[in-house]
């Protein structure tokens, strides 16, 4: 698409505007620099959300190299682990990024795009097209449990998912994406970086998510698509500068990453007059599997499976369940990864005997095939023999006027096995009133689901994309006064 329309503007970021020809020109120079620096099959990319990222990806793919996007928000130890695990000896980056993260490990060369000599005719490099089954990217999971592991996505996985999305929601050159998700994340990579290049629409990138700045970009560029996580939508609707007109150009407003609380959904609708639809996917599925279209909105549902994707709900024995029955979500399709990098045992365990990917997520389908996500298998509580999903309790807590966000985990209990332990992050200047919170829960939940204890924390632990990490909390986690 870039070659067909070289002078069309394809991206706008905090520093510059990118035409298709400019992006290809920069990619050609960068490819030459990569070729001169390393002959390894994989190249790291650590860049802020911007037009630099797709240019770097195109440069690596021009050489037939696998891209390893690096999460610059990881701890230095985890970042070093990923670089070593992927076998990288060079990373494409910019100087300010190294100032933010610290220096790369010994033996790893930084190829700085901000110091690249981009002038004269594009240098010639021998291009090697990738086959569908070749690894195009390795995306490392955020490491909420244990060390990060690399998810291999082939060229065919990525192109299949782009085709599925386009067929499902009919994106075209008239669309404008507002890119507020990091591009090292699977949603940011596929939906906000690769898909726009494939269909020829424009992306407007912001290196940092700041509600006031995002609303300003929306007023200027009139985006048609906004994909984010619930905490981002919550911050936008609470912004003091927000007006109903700010996001009126949107035709797709989609939340993913975690369930969308009613308080955020209803509050966003009240502020902007826009109903947020939910989507679903995982890094291992490239990532989108479900996308609720605006005319199919159903509260707490992430929509039907997109074209070419099979989904089933199974019980603990792998038996397929019927409508409105809770079980594990399993997925099959051309977008599903071939496996984890250098982890054959974990790869084998990730698929069942029918070739379906075991997501580890609990969900249910209605009679029409609309999927609801009810929780993670490992995070499910068993209270007095009853299965309880943290999200159900969190939904109630989040609806309390003093609560910004909440997280619920299990705590050992001699008589009931487990009880619910809740942590809440309060809205600014709100008073922490445990009696009010417990009364609020008792009015809306069965007694056995009411948290035994509620603790206030300054900030809930979140991963780099803003998703709350329940596993970082425990019975020993103390609250604040």
C-alpha positions, -999 to 999 in steps of 0.1 A, spaced: 0 0 0 29 24 7 43 19 -28 10 23 -44 3 57 -27 38 70 -17 28 105 -10 -2 97 12 3 106 49 4 74 68 13 85 103 16 115 126 35 114 159 48 137 185 78 147 163 68 145 126 44 136 98 52 105 78 43 100 41 46 65 27 77 74 7 94 88 38 87 57 58 101 35 31 131 58 26 140 57 64 134 19 64 159 14 35 186 33 53 179 15 86 180 -19 68 215 -10 56 226 -1 92 211 -33 106 229 -53 79 262 -37 87 258 -43 125 245 -78 129 239 -110 109 218 -126 135 182 -137 125 165 -116 152 167 -78 158 154 -60 189 132 -29 185 129 -6 215 111 26 204 84 50 217 50 48 201 56 66 169 61 64 131 96 52 139 83 18 150 67 7 116 98 20 98 120 -2 120 97 -32 114 97 -27 76 136 -24 77 140 -57 96 115 -75 74 132 -62 43 162 -83 54 140 -113 64 148 -107 101 125 -115 130 115 -84 150 116 -87 188 97 -56 202 112 -47 236 90 -35 264 109 -5 277 88 -5 309 102 -38 321 127 -39 350 163 -38 339 166 -74 350 136 -86 329 147 -65 299 182 -81 301 166 -115 303 145 -109 272 175 -97 252 195 -128 263 166 -152 258 160 -139 222 197 -141 214 199 -104 204 232 -86 198 217 -54 184 187 -32 192 171 -5 171 163 24 194 167 62 200 190 80 224 163 93 247 149 58 251 183 46 265 183 76 288 150 63 301 158 26 304 195 26 311 222 12 289 219 -21 271 237 -52 284 273 -57 275 278 -70 239 245 -55 226 248 -27 201 223 2 199 214 12 164 201 47 171 175 59 146 179 95 157 216 93 147 210 76 114 224 93 83 193 95 62 203 113 30 209 107 -7 194 78 -27 179 49 -7 207 23 -3 203 -10 -20 199 -40 3 192 -76 -8 155 -81 1 143 -115 12 105 -119 13 92 -139 43 72 -171 39 39 -174 57 54 -199 82 85 -179 91 86 -160 125 79 -123 118 79 -112 154 85 -127 189 65 -108 215 74 -114 251 46 -116 276 46 -90 304 57 -116 329 29 -113 355 39 -148 366 75 -158 363 99 -147 336 86 -133 303 83 -159 275 85 -152 238 54 -158 217 63 -166 181 39 -150 155 46 -159 119 40 -137 89 9 -158 81 -4 -153 117 -2 -115 114 -16 -112 79 -44 -136 87 -54 -115 117 -53 -83 97 -75 -99 70 -99 -111 97 -103 -77 113 -107 -59 79 -134 -84 68 -152 -81 102 -152 -43 106 -145 -30 71 -116 -7 76 -105 14 46 -83 43 37 -107 68 51 -101 56 87 -79 74 112 -65 54 141 -57 71 174 -27 51 187 -25 52 224 -14 16 231 23 8 232 35 -8 199 55 -35 218 21 -48 229 2 -72 205 -28 -49 201 -6 -19 195 15 -39 170 -13 -55 149 -42 -30 151 -25 3 154 7 -3 134 5 -31 108 -32 -29 100 -30 8 90 -1 1 67 -20 -28 51 -52 -9 43 -37 26 38 -54 45 66 -36 70 89 -23 65 124 -20 93 149 5 83 176 11 96 211 43 84 229 27 88 263 -10 84 273 -20 117 288 -58 123 287 -56 160 279 -31 154 251 -52 126 236 -84 147 236 -64 175 219 -52 151 192 -88 139 187 -100 174 182 -73 181 156 -72 148 137 -108 135 140 -100 98 145 -125 71 135 -110 44 156 -99 43 193 -87 11 209 -76 11 245 -78 -5 279 -106 3 304 -83 25 326 -76 47 296 -113 52 288 -118 60 325 -91 86 325 -106 102 293 -141 105 307 -127 120 340 -106 146 322 -117 181 332 -112 193 296 -135 166 281 -165 176 260 -191 157 242 -177 169 208 -142 157 214 -147 121 203 -177 125 181 -158 114 150 -153 79 163 -171 50 146 -152 22 165 -145 26 202 -131 -7 216 -118 -18 250 -96 -48 255 -71 -63 278 -94 -67 307 -132 -66 314 -148 -32 311 -164 -21 344 -200 -7 342 -189 25 360 -164 32 331 -188 21 304 -217 42 317 -196 71 327 -179 73 292 -214 72 276 -226 99 298 -196 121 290 -192 115 253 -224 99 242 -204 69 229 -209 33 239 -176 14 243 -177 -20 227 -154 -48 240 -130 -70 221 -109 -100 231 -77 -115 221 -43 -127 234 -7 -123 223 -8 -159 212 -37 -152 188 -20 -123 170 -41 -109 189 -78 -103 179 -103 -131 181 -135 -113 190 -146 -78 182 -180 -64 192 -193 -41 165 -213 -11 175 -247 -23 161 -242 -56 181 -234 -40 215 -243 -62 245 -231 -53 279 -202 -75 292 -199 -93 259 -169 -92 236 -188 -101 205 -187 -132 182 -156 -149 169 -142 -132 138 -141 -150 104 -119 -181 103 -117 -185 140 -132 -214 159 -140 -210 196 -153 -235 221 -160 -235 259 -149 -267 277 -151 -281 312 -122 -293 333 -123 -326 314 -122 -310 280 -159 -317 272 -176 -290 251 -202 -270 270 -234 -255 258 -247 -219 259 -245 -200 292 -221 -225 308 -188 -214 323 -156 -231 311 -123 -225 296 -121 -206 263 -102 -225 236 -93 -211 202 -82 -224 168 -74 -205 136 -47 -193 112 -39 -164 135 -29 -187 164 8 -189 172 29 -220 164 44 -219 198 67 -203 224 103 -195 216 127 -222 227 100 -237 250 88 -270 235 72 -283 266 52 -252 273 42 -251 236 29 -287 237 10 -280 269 -6 -249 253 -27 -269 228 -53 -297 233 -56 -329 213 -78 -311 187 -52 -284 181 -71 -257 201 -51 -232 221 -58 -233 258 -63 -197 267 -65 -201 305 -94 -177 304 -129 -186 317 -159 -176 297 -194 -185 284 -212 -181 251 -248 -172 247 -271 -189 222 -261 -164 195 -224 -171 199 -215 -139 218 -187 -145 242 -184 -132 278 -151 -133 297 -156 -143 334 -121 -145 346 -88 -164 346 -87 -201 357 -58 -195 381 -75 -165 396 -108 -182 404 -116 -184 440 -133 -214 457 -153 -202 487 -171 -229 506 -171 -251 475 -185 -223 453 -166 -209 423 -162 -172 425 -146 -150 399 -128 -118 412 -143 -97 384 -178 -101 398 -168 -86 431 -146 -60 415 -175 -49 393 -196 -41 425 -167 -23 442 -159 -2 411 -195 10 411 -190 27 446 -186 64 441 -153 66 461 -135 38 442 -113 44 412 -104 7 407 -103 -25 427 -87 -60 428 -99 -91 445 -78 -121 455 -83 -151 477 -71 -154 513 -69 -187 532 -97 -194 556 -99 -225 579 -136 -230 576 -144 -220 540 -111 -227 523 -108 -192 509 -125 -159 514 -124 -128 492 -98 -101 501 -103 -68 483 -79 -39 476 -93 -5 464 -77 25 448 -98 56 457 -108 86 436 -89 117 446 -100 132 479 -124 103 486 -127 91 521 -119 54 529 -151 42 546 -149 4 550 -184 3 565 -199 20 535 -180 -3 511 -190 -35 528 -226 -24 530 -225 -15 493 -212 -51 486 -238 -68 509 -266 -50 490 -254 -64 457 -237 -97 464 -245 -130 481 -230 -130 516 -203 -156 507 -189 -132 480 -187 -102 502 -150 -95 509 -140 -105 543 -116 -76 544 -111 -44 522 -78 -26 522 -69 7 506 -38 11 485 -23 42 470 -21 26 436 -29 -9 424 -1 -28 407 -4 -26 369 16 -41 340 30 -17 313 -3 -16 294 -22 -6 326 -38 -39 333 -42 -46 371 -20 -75 382 -38 -94 409 -9 -118 412 13 -90 425 -11 -88 455 -13 -112 484 -27 -117 519 5 -101 532 1 -69 511 -6 -41 535 -29 -12 529 -23 25 535 -38 47 562 
